[in-house]
Amino acid sequence: MKLTEKQKNCPYCHEKGGNHYVKPIEDVPGHSMGLILREDGWHLWTNEDDAFETIFPVKRCPECGRSLNEEEE
């Protein structure tokens, strides 16, 4: 897969060594969203003020559109 410059430099979907915790994508009052790498792949994490939390698998980075299931060139 040939990556665009935006995809090559995306700060959200590239693992930079060590542990990978939630990388915030959106943080507005009452709502947070981030990208997280877990043992079973990439997930989108969302959280509401009333303690509602959701984690679900994603196939593409929501910021740069890079496929998270393909090898990079």
ABEGO torsion letter per residue (X at the ends): XBBBAAAAABAAABBBEEBBBBBBABBBBGBBBBBBBBAAEBBBBBBBAAGBBBBBBBABBAAAGBBAABBBX
